[in-house]
Amino acid sequence: MNPTFSGAGRCAPAHPRLSPLTRTPLAWALVASLASASQAQTITAAPATVVVTGNPLGSEALTQPSAVLAGTGLALRRTGTLGDTLDGLPGVAATGFGPQSSRPVIRGLDGDRIRLLDNGGASADASNLSFDHAVAVDPLVLERIEVLRGPAALLYGGNATGGVVNVLDNRIPREALRGLGGRAEIRLGGAARETAAAALLEAGAGGLNWHADVAGRRSENQRTPAFTPLVDGAAGPEAREVANSAGRSESGALGVSWADARGFAGMAIDSHSNHYGVAVEPDVLIRLRRERLQLAGERRALGGWFSAVSAQASHTRYQHEEVEGSGAVGTTFKSRGHELRLQATQSASTVLGGTLRGVLGLQTERLDFSALGDEAFVPGTQSRHQALFTLQSLALGVATLQAGLRLERATVDSAGDAPDAAEPRFGAAASRRFSPRSGSLGLVAPLGGAASGWQASASLGSTQRAPAYYELFANGLHVATGVYEQGNADQQLERSRHLELGLQWQRGAHSLRAAAFSTRFANYIALDATGGSVTVDDEDGGSIDVPVYRFLGVPARLNGLEIEGRTRLATAPWQLDASASADAVRGTQRASGEPLPRITPLRLQLGLEAAQGAWRAGIQLKHAARQTRVPSTDVATPASTLVDLWASWQQRLGATADALWFVKLGNLGNTLAYNASALRTARGLSPAGARALQAGVRIGF
């Protein structure tokens, strides 16, 4: 097909089925923040544990906000996607391209600025390429999720500018196991009438360990409150479900390891498949499959300069087919990913009267990507990254000073158009080379003495990110998202500077955490509507206009605030805990003054939890303010307030086994709610789910 561009100066026409759907006064944000200052996290907020993702030094303090989901907290939050599972944590939202594909958004940043890790290693899939591409992981098999908010480029590269999400599943057992153990979980219901189940077994003897897990999920079209989508530019009939949003997935894994008190070595293989519909295109089905081999090992309690060394490597094969209503495969995405990471922990030494500890590391990654088919919008590419990094921590009495540096080399090669291409779009083969450098300084110190419970932190950093292959070379219609995407082969490094101040207080069951941050981009690579459109042929032989979205580098800044608290109201006869959190982020293009696209609005959450013996129950209110700070090519997203109820019962099943029974009633008021972080072409077609009941049980032994 030969696209015909309309005038770039006029407004882009809406997608054929897009319905129009955004500023709360600053005073409200301040009041909401103060209201939550004496309260705390929801039941899912991070316990007082070290986040390994952000701090390989173990016991040292973190200069960045973090959260950990595990155990009962994770069980009660699980959904079918990683993004929706984390959505609602302070500073964390989700891209929301229907119920089947949702990636985390941290502090207004998405795509290649959020680093997704699989047991600390690269998670090679195509979820950063497009909003409709699902993350290749089922939250049902996860044991723990770690979230680090803010730049983590020192350890994980420039594509961790916004933060890191690390999922852990113990598929390579890292500690010696004794005897047989495992868990099984099943859950039913919800707005998508889901049936999901998972089972895990692991055992060990004499230092040898093995792990096996399987999981499956089936869901129907997600039910919603009544809403009116636009069909072919006109208001269609009232709908009560997200069209073409059903899906099914299966996954399984086997792992073995040898472990003792000083370390481990092991390997695991896993497979994940996911077949699901795309909400924007009623006839498009995505068939996704990922297979991964991972190796990992660590040795501790060494002598000499280094106290521990660790290594991990992975090989990932990924394939993703976009199948049209006729059954023909419109586009096939394939990638092969390879990663090697070596890391050494320095032995503690005395410097300037304090204790110096640190890590040194080497990381290499390679991704071979291809897109095949008439509707491929990205050429075949090869991306290679090599990096050296160090993170140093100096404990000076009660204060801790942290500093780090990362040096990278990145090469992105495009194969260009095939010699026999019927419709050339990508030009000749091309290569781009980049040398990103990132550094940071941080300080953590108590206030008013250690007994006061107050602690302050500050961090200052500079981050550089090499453009991703699609930001450089994309040029074509992406059927699943309903937009024409264009890259820029002359794209420069994305460069940013970051300042963050944090404050936290802990006394018994009462806690408070707050963070204010400012990120200034000299070059922010944004995917935004151009105001133009292109005319393309449809399957019926006619033609339709679709909006043009382009990756443009612009100067930008993001400022934000996060605050969360928890307080105990009573201890008998029921233990009552109240919690609250608020977060807000403001993104602006500095040259034009226009807002950045898809920025999460001010959000406020209030919760009340009751516990007595084996019983727990709670209520949570989640409010998202109206988002009116949008680019001229976007529309406002209305405010919404959702209320959820939940209850659980812990049942003992003998000396070493138990069962957690739980029930959740989501969206009690059956409120219509849209996601401001979603791409405009999908936002009006995939509102939040309707009022629905979900129940499940998790058995562990």
C-alpha positions in Angstrom: 0.0 0.0 0.0 1.2 3.5 -0.7 0.3 5.9 2.2 -0.8 9.4 1.4 0.0 12.0 4.0 -2.4 14.8 4.8 -1.3 18.2 5.9 0.7 18.0 9.1 -0.7 21.2 10.3 -4.2 20.0 10.8 -5.6 18.0 13.6 -5.2 14.2 13.3 -8.5 12.5 12.7 -9.6 10.2 15.4 -9.1 6.5 15.0 -12.3 4.9 13.4 -13.4 3.6 16.8 -11.9 6.2 19.2 -14.3 8.0 21.6 -13.3 11.3 23.0 -12.8 11.2 26.6 -7.7 16.1 32.4 -6.4 19.8 35.7 -6.8 19.6 39.3 -5.7 22.7 41.3 -2.3 22.5 42.9 -3.9 23.2 46.2 -5.8 19.9 46.0 -2.5 18.1 45.4 -1.1 19.7 48.5 -4.1 18.9 50.6 -4.1 15.3 49.5 -0.5 15.0 50.3 -0.9 16.5 53.8 -3.9 14.3 54.4 -1.8 11.2 53.8 1.2 12.4 55.8 0.0 10.7 59.0 -0.9 7.4 57.3 0.9 4.9 55.2 1.1 2.2 52.6 -1.6 -0.1 51.4 -1.5 -3.8 52.3 0.8 -4.2 49.2 3.4 -1.6 50.1 7.0 -2.6 50.5 8.0 -4.3 53.8 11.2 -3.2 55.5 13.5 -5.3 53.4 16.4 -4.6 51.1 15.5 -4.4 47.4 18.3 -6.5 45.8 17.5 -4.9 42.4 18.5 -1.5 43.5 21.2 -2.4 46.0 23.5 -5.2 45.4 25.5 -4.2 48.5 22.8 -5.8 50.7 22.7 -4.0 54.0 23.4 -0.4 52.8 20.6 2.1 52.7 18.9 3.0 49.5 18.8 6.5 48.2 15.8 5.8 46.0 12.2 4.8 46.8 11.4 1.1 46.4 8.6 -1.4 46.9 8.5 -5.1 47.3 5.5 -7.4 46.6 5.6 -10.9 48.0 3.5 -13.4 50.0 -0.1 -12.4 50.8 0.4 -8.9 49.5 1.4 -10.2 46.0 -1.4 -12.8 46.0 -4.1 -10.2 46.6 -2.7 -7.9 43.9 -2.1 -10.4 41.1 -3.8 -9.8 37.8 -3.3 -11.1 34.3 -0.6 -8.5 33.4 2.5 -7.2 35.1 1.5 -3.6 34.6 -2.0 -4.0 36.2 -0.4 -5.9 39.1 1.8 -3.0 39.9 -0.6 -0.2 39.0 -1.5 1.9 42.1 1.8 1.5 43.9 3.2 5.0 44.6 4.6 6.4 41.4 3.6 3.4 39.3 0.9 3.3 36.7 0.3 1.1 33.6 0.1 1.6 29.9 -3.4 -0.1 29.7 -3.8 -1.3 26.1 -6.7 -3.5 27.0 -6.7 -6.1 29.7 -4.1 -8.4 28.0 -1.2 -6.0 27.4 -0.2 -3.6 30.1 3.4 -2.5 30.9 4.5 -0.6 34.0 4.8 3.2 33.8 7.0 4.8 36.5 6.9 8.5 37.2 5.3 9.3 33.9 8.0 7.3 31.9 7.3 4.2 29.9 8.7 2.1 27.0 12.4 1.8 26.8 12.9 4.0 29.9 11.6 1.2 32.3 13.9 -1.7 32.6 12.2 -5.1 33.0 14.3 -7.8 34.6 13.8 -11.5 34.9 15.6 -12.7 38.0 18.0 -9.9 37.6 18.7 -10.5 33.9 17.4 -9.0 30.7 13.9 -9.8 29.8 14.0 -10.0 26.0 10.5 -9.5 24.5 8.9 -6.9 22.3 6.8 -5.2 25.0 8.9 -2.0 24.8 8.3 -1.8 21.0 4.6 -1.2 21.2 1.8 -0.7 23.7 -0.2 -3.7 22.4 2.7 -6.1 23.0 2.3 -8.0 26.2 5.1 -8.6 28.7 6.2 -12.2 28.4 5.6 -13.2 32.0 2.6 -14.5 33.9 2.4 -12.9 37.4 0.8 -16.1 38.7 4.2 -17.9 38.8 6.1 -15.0 40.5 7.4 -15.3 44.1 8.4 -11.7 44.4 8.4 -8.4 42.5 10.9 -5.6 43.3 10.3 -2.0 42.0 12.8 0.7 42.1 11.5 4.2 41.3 13.8 6.7 39.7 17.0 6.3 37.6 18.9 3.0 38.0 21.1 3.5 34.9 24.3 2.7 36.8 23.5 -0.9 37.2 21.2 -1.6 34.4 21.8 0.9 31.6 20.2 4.1 30.2 16.9 2.3 29.6 16.4 2.3 33.4 16.0 6.1 33.4 12.5 5.8 34.9 13.1 2.8 37.1 13.5 -1.0 37.3 11.0 -3.8 37.8 12.6 -7.1 38.7 10.4 -10.3 38.8 11.7 -13.3 40.7 10.4 -16.9 40.4 13.1 -19.1 42.1 13.4 -21.2 38.9 17.1 -21.5 39.7 17.0 -22.3 43.5 19.6 -20.1 45.1 19.6 -21.8 48.5 19.9 -25.4 49.5 16.5 -27.0 49.8 15.5 -29.8 52.1 12.7 -32.1 51.2 9.8 -31.4 49.0 7.8 -28.2 48.9 5.6 -26.2 46.7 2.4 -24.3 46.2 -0.7 -24.3 44.0 -3.1 -21.5 43.3 -6.4 -21.1 41.5 -8.5 -18.0 40.9 -11.9 -17.5 39.2 -14.0 -14.6 38.2 -13.2 -10.9 37.8 -14.4 -8.5 35.1 -12.9 -10.8 32.4 -14.4 -14.0 33.9 -11.0 -15.4 34.2 -9.9 -18.9 35.1 -6.3 -19.1 36.2 -4.2 -21.8 37.9 -0.6 -22.4 38.7 1.4 -25.2 40.4 5.0 -25.3 41.6 7.1 -28.1 43.1 10.7 -27.9 44.3 12.9 -30.1 46.3 16.5 -30.7 47.3 18.9 -33.0 49.1 22.7 -32.9 49.6 23.0 -29.5 47.9 21.2 -30.6 44.7 17.9 -28.8 44.0 15.3 -28.8 41.3 12.3 -26.7 40.5 9.2 -27.1 38.2 6.2 -24.9 37.6 3.3 -24.7 35.2 0.6 -22.1 34.8 -2.4 -21.4 32.6 -4.9 -18.6 32.2 -8.2 -18.2 30.2 -10.2 -15.0 30.1 -13.2 -13.6 28.1 -13.8 -10.1 26.8 -13.5 -7.7 29.8 -16.9 -6.5 31.0 -17.1 -2.7 31.6 -19.7 -0.1 32.8 -21.7 1.2 29.8 -19.7 3.4 27.5 -20.0 4.7 23.9 -17.1 4.1 21.6 -16.6 5.8 18.2 -16.9 3.5 15.2 -15.7 4.8 11.8 -15.6 8.3 13.2 -19.2 8.2 14.6 -20.7 7.2 17.9 -21.4 3.5 17.8 -23.9 1.6 19.9 -23.5 1.5 23.6 -21.0 -1.2 24.7 -20.5 -3.1 28.0 -17.3 -4.9 27.2 -13.9 -4.3 25.7 -14.2 -5.8 22.2 -11.6 -8.4 21.2 -10.0 -8.5 24.6 -10.1 -12.3 25.4 -7.0 -14.3 25.8 -5.3 -17.5 26.9 -1.8 -18.2 28.1 0.3 -21.1 29.2 3.8 -21.3 30.8 6.1 -23.8 32.3 9.7 -24.1 33.5 12.3 -26.5 34.8 15.4 -25.6 36.8 18.2 -27.2 38.7 21.0 -25.9 40.9 23.7 -26.8 43.4 23.8 -24.7 46.5 25.6 -24.5 49.8 26.1 -21.8 52.5 28.5 -19.9 50.3 26.7 -19.8 47.0 25.0 -21.6 44.2 25.2 -22.5 40.5 22.3 -23.5 38.2 20.3 -23.3 35.1 16.6 -23.1 34.1 14.6 -23.3 30.9 11.1 -21.8 30.5 8.5 -21.4 27.9 5.6 -18.9 27.8 2.9 -18.5 25.2 0.1 -16.0 25.1 -2.7 -15.7 22.5 -4.9 -12.6 22.9 -7.1 -10.1 21.1 -6.2 -6.4 20.4 -8.8 -4.0 21.7 -8.1 -1.4 18.9 -8.6 -3.8 16.0 -11.6 -6.1 16.4 -10.2 -8.8 14.1 -6.5 -8.8 15.1 -5.1 -11.6 17.2 -1.6 -11.7 18.6 0.2 -15.1 19.1 3.2 -14.6 21.3 5.8 -17.2 22.4 9.0 -16.8 24.4 11.6 -19.5 25.3 14.5 -18.7 27.6 17.6 -20.4 28.9 19.2 -18.8 31.9 22.4 -19.6 33.8 23.4 -18.1 37.1 25.9 -18.6 39.9 27.4 -16.8 42.9 30.2 -17.4 45.3 30.5 -15.6 48.6 32.8 -15.4 51.6 35.9 -15.1 49.4 39.2 -13.7 50.6 41.3 -10.9 49.1 40.0 -7.8 47.2 36.5 -9.3 46.6 34.1 -10.9 49.0 31.8 -12.3 46.4 31.5 -12.8 42.6 28.4 -13.5 40.6 27.6 -14.3 37.0 24.5 -14.7 34.9 23.8 -15.3 31.3 20.6 -15.9 29.2 19.5 -16.7 25.7 16.0 -15.8 24.7 14.0 -16.7 21.6 10.9 -14.6 21.0 8.2 -14.7 18.3 5.1 -12.6 18.0 2.6 -12.9 15.2 -0.2 -10.4 14.4 -3.0 -12.4 12.8 -5.7 -10.6 10.9 -9.4 -11.5 10.7 -8.9 -13.5 7.5 -6.4 -15.7 9.3 -3.4 -14.3 7.4 -0.4 -13.3 9.4 0.1 -9.6 8.8 3.4 -9.2 10.7 5.8 -11.6 12.4 8.2 -10.1 15.0 11.2 -12.3 15.9 14.1 -11.6 18.2 17.0 -13.4 19.7 18.5 -12.0 22.9 21.8 -12.8 24.6 23.0 -11.3 27.8 26.1 -11.8 30.0 26.6 -10.0 33.4 29.6 -10.4 35.7 29.6 -8.6 39.0 32.2 -8.6 41.9 31.6 -7.3 45.4 34.5 -5.6 47.0 35.7 -6.5 50.5 35.0 -3.8 53.1 37.9 -1.4 53.6 38.6 1.7 55.7 38.6 5.0 53.8 38.5 8.5 55.4 37.5 6.9 58.7 34.5 5.2 57.2 33.7 1.8 55.7 33.9 1.5 51.9 32.1 -1.2 50.1 31.3 -1.4 46.4 30.6 -3.5 43.3 32.3 -3.6 39.9 30.6 -5.1 36.9 30.6 -5.9 33.2 27.5 -6.3 31.1 27.0 -7.2 27.5 23.8 -7.6 25.5 22.8 -8.4 22.0 19.4 -8.3 20.4 18.7 -9.5 16.8 15.3 -8.3 15.7 13.3 -8.9 12.6 9.8 -7.9 11.4 8.4 -9.9 8.5 5.3 -9.2 6.4 3.7 -6.6 4.3 2.8 -4.5 7.4 6.1 -4.7 9.1 6.8 -1.1 10.4 10.4 -1.7 11.6 13.3 -3.2 9.6 15.5 -6.0 10.7 18.0 -4.7 13.2 20.9 -5.7 15.5 21.5 -3.9 18.8 24.6 -4.5 20.8 25.5 -3.0 24.2 28.6 -3.3 26.3 29.1 -1.6 29.7 31.4 -1.2 32.6 29.9 0.0 35.9 30.7 0.6 39.5 28.6 1.5 42.6 30.5 2.6 45.8 29.1 3.1 49.2 31.0 4.9 52.1 29.5 4.6 55.6 30.6 7.6 57.7 29.2 6.9 61.1 25.4 7.2 60.8 25.4 8.7 57.3 26.1 6.8 54.0 27.4 8.3 50.8 26.9 6.5 47.5 28.5 7.2 44.1 28.5 5.4 40.8 29.6 5.5 37.2 28.6 3.6 34.1 30.3 3.7 30.7 28.6 2.1 27.7 29.0 1.4 24.0 25.9 0.9 21.9 25.6 0.0 18.2 22.3 -0.2 16.4 22.4 -1.6 12.8 19.5 -1.5 10.4 19.3 -4.0 7.5 17.2 -1.5 5.5 14.8 -2.6 2.8 15.1 -6.0 1.2 16.4 -6.0 -2.4 13.0 -7.2 -3.7 10.8 -5.0 -1.5 7.6 -4.1 -3.3 7.2 -0.9 -1.2 10.5 0.4 0.1 10.2 2.3 3.4 13.4 1.9 5.4 16.0 3.0 2.9 19.5 1.5 2.6 21.3 -0.4 5.4 22.5 2.0 8.2 24.4 1.9 11.4 24.4 4.2 14.5 26.9 4.2 17.3 26.6 5.7 20.7 28.7 6.1 23.9 26.3 6.8 26.8 27.7 7.8 30.2 25.9 7.9 33.4 26.8 8.9 37.0 25.2 9.6 40.3 25.8 10.8 43.9 23.6 9.9 46.9 23.4 10.5 50.6 21.3 8.8 53.3 21.4 10.1 56.9 19.2 10.0 60.0 17.7 13.2 61.4 17.6 14.0 65.0 19.5 10.9 66.0 18.9 7.2 65.3 16.2 7.0 68.0 14.0 9.6 66.3 13.1 7.2 63.5 13.6 9.9 60.8 15.8 9.5 57.8 16.6 11.8 54.9 18.0 11.0 51.5 19.2 12.9 48.5 20.5 11.9 45.1 21.8 13.7 42.1 22.5 12.0 38.7 23.1 12.3 35.0 21.8 9.6 32.7 22.3 9.0 29.0 20.3 6.5 26.9 21.0 5.3 23.4 17.9 5.4 21.2 16.2 2.0 20.7 16.0 0.5 17.2 12.4 1.4 16.7 13.0 5.0 17.8 15.6 5.2 15.0 14.2 3.2 12.1 10.4 2.7 12.5 8.4 3.8 9.4 5.0 2.2 8.7 1.5 1.4 9.8 1.3 -0.6 13.0 -2.0 -2.4 12.6 -2.4 -3.5 16.2 -2.2 0.1 17.6 -4.0 1.8 14.7 -1.3 4.4 14.1 1.5 5.1 11.5 4.8 5.2 13.5 7.9 7.0 12.3 11.4 6.9 13.8 14.3 9.3 13.2 17.6 7.8 12.0 19.4 10.9 13.1 18.2 10.6 16.7 20.7 11.7 19.3 21.4 10.3 22.8 18.6 10.9 25.3 20.2 12.9 28.1 18.7 13.8 31.5 19.7 15.1 34.9 17.9 14.1 38.0 17.5 15.5 41.5 15.6 13.7 44.3 15.0 14.4 47.9 13.4 11.8 50.3 12.2 11.7 53.8 11.0 8.7 55.8 9.9 7.9 59.4 9.2 4.6 61.1 8.0 4.0 64.6 6.5 0.6 65.3 3.4 0.2 63.1 3.4 3.8 62.1 5.4 5.0 59.0 5.7 7.9 56.6 7.6 8.1 53.3 7.9 11.1 50.9 9.9 11.9 47.9 10.1 14.9 45.6 12.0 14.7 42.3 12.8 16.7 39.2 14.2 15.3 35.9 15.4 17.7 33.2 15.9 16.2 29.7 18.2 17.9 27.3 16.8 15.5 24.7 13.6 13.5 25.5 12.6 11.0 22.8 8.8 11.2 22.8 6.3 9.2 20.7 3.6 11.8 20.0 0.9 12.5 17.4 2.1 14.9 14.7 -1.3 16.2 13.8 -1.1 14.6 10.4 -2.7 11.4 9.0 -2.0 8.8 6.4 -4.5 7.1 4.1 -4.1 3.4 3.9 -6.0 0.5 2.3 -8.2 -1.6 4.5 -9.0 -5.3 4.2 -12.3 -4.5 2.3 -10.5 -2.8 -0.5 -11.4 0.7 0.7 -9.3 3.2 2.5 -9.1 4.7 6.0 -7.1 7.6 7.6 -4.9 6.8 10.6 -2.9 9.3 12.7 0.8 9.7 12.3 2.9 9.3 15.5 6.6 10.2 15.4 9.5 9.7 17.7 10.9 13.2 18.3 13.7 14.5 20.5 12.6 17.5 22.6 13.9 19.3 25.7 11.6 18.3 28.6 11.2 18.2 32.3 9.3 16.1 34.8 8.6 17.1 38.3 6.8 15.0 40.8 5.8 14.2 44.4 5.1 10.9 46.1 3.9 10.4 49.7 2.7 7.3 51.5 1.9 6.5 55.1 0.4 4.0 57.5 -0.9 4.2 61.1 -2.4 1.8 63.5 -5.8 2.9 64.8 -6.6 0.0 67.2 -5.2 -3.4 68.4 -8.3 -5.0 70.0 -10.6 -6.7 69.5 -9.6 -6.1 65.8 -6.3 -4.7 64.7 -7.1 -1.7 62.5 -4.6 -0.1 60.1 -5.3 3.0 58.0 -3.2 3.8 54.9 -2.9 6.5 52.3 -0.8 7.5 49.4 -0.7 10.3 46.9 1.5 10.9 43.8 1.6 13.5 41.1 3.9 14.1 38.1 4.0 17.0 35.7 5.7 16.6 32.3 6.4 19.5 30.0 8.2 20.1 26.7 10.5 23.0 27.6 10.7 24.4 24.1 7.0 24.6 23.3 5.5 24.6 26.8 3.2 21.8 25.8 2.6 18.9 28.2 4.3 15.6 27.5 1.9 12.8 26.3 0.3 10.1 28.5 1.3 11.5 31.9 -0.5 10.0 34.9 -2.7 12.6 36.7 -2.7 13.2 40.4 -3.8 10.1 42.3 -4.9 9.5 45.8 -5.5 6.2 47.6 -7.1 5.6 51.0 -7.3 2.2 52.7 -8.5 0.6 55.9 -7.5 -2.9 56.9 -8.8 -5.1 59.7 -7.2 -8.3 61.1 -8.1 -10.8 63.8 -6.4 -14.1 64.0 -6.5 -15.8 60.6 -9.0 -13.3 59.2 -8.1 -10.1 57.3 -10.4 -7.7 55.4 -10.1 -4.3 53.8 -11.5 -1.5 51.7 -9.5 0.7 49.3 -10.5 3.9 47.6 -8.5 4.9 44.4 -9.0 8.4 43.0 -7.5 9.6 39.7 -7.9 13.3 39.0 -9.0 14.7 35.7 -6.0 15.0 33.3 -6.3 18.1 31.2 -2.6 18.7 30.8 -2.3 17.0 27.4 -0.7 17.8 24.0 -2.9 19.6 21.5 -3.2 16.3 19.6 -4.8 14.5 22.6 -8.0 14.9 24.6 -8.6 15.1 28.3 -9.2 12.1 30.5 -12.0 12.5 33.1 -11.5 11.9 36.8 -12.6 8.6 38.4 -13.0 7.1 41.8 -13.0 3.3 42.3 -13.6 1.4 45.5 -12.5 -2.2 46.0 -13.3 -4.7 48.9 -11.3 -7.7 49.8 -11.1 -10.4 52.5 -8.9 -13.4 53.3 -8.6 -16.4 55.6 -5.4 -18.3 56.4 -6.2 -21.9 57.1 -3.6 -24.3 58.7 -3.3 -27.6 57.0 -1.1 -29.6 59.3 2.4 -28.6 60.6 3.9 -27.4 57.4 1.0 -26.5 55.1 -1.5 -23.8 54.9 -4.2 -22.4 52.6 -5.0 -18.7 51.9 -8.6 -18.3 50.8 -9.4 -14.8 49.4 -12.2 -12.9 47.7 -12.1 -9.5 46.0 -14.9 -7.3 44.8 -13.5 -4.8 42.3 -15.1 -1.5 41.3 -17.9 -1.6 43.9 -19.6 1.4 42.4 -19.4 0.1 38.8 -17.7 3.4 37.8 -16.6 4.2 34.3 -12.8 5.0 34.3 -10.2 5.6 31.6 -6.5 5.4 31.8 -4.6 8.7 31.0 -1.4 6.7 30.5 -2.8 4.7 27.6 -2.3 5.6 23.9 -5.2 7.7 22.7 -6.2 5.1 20.0 -6.8 2.6 22.8 -7.9 4.7 25.8 -11.5 5.2 24.7 -12.0 1.6 23.7 -10.7 -0.1 26.9 -12.0 1.5 30.1 -11.5 -0.2 33.4 -13.5 -3.3 34.3 -17.0 -3.4 35.6 -18.0 -4.4 39.2 -16.9 -8.0 39.5 -16.2 -10.6 42.1 -13.1 -12.8 42.1 -12.2 -15.6 44.4 -9.2 -17.9 44.8 -7.2 -20.1 47.0 -3.4 -20.5 47.4 -2.1 -23.7 49.1 1.5 -23.9 50.2 3.5 -26.8 51.8 
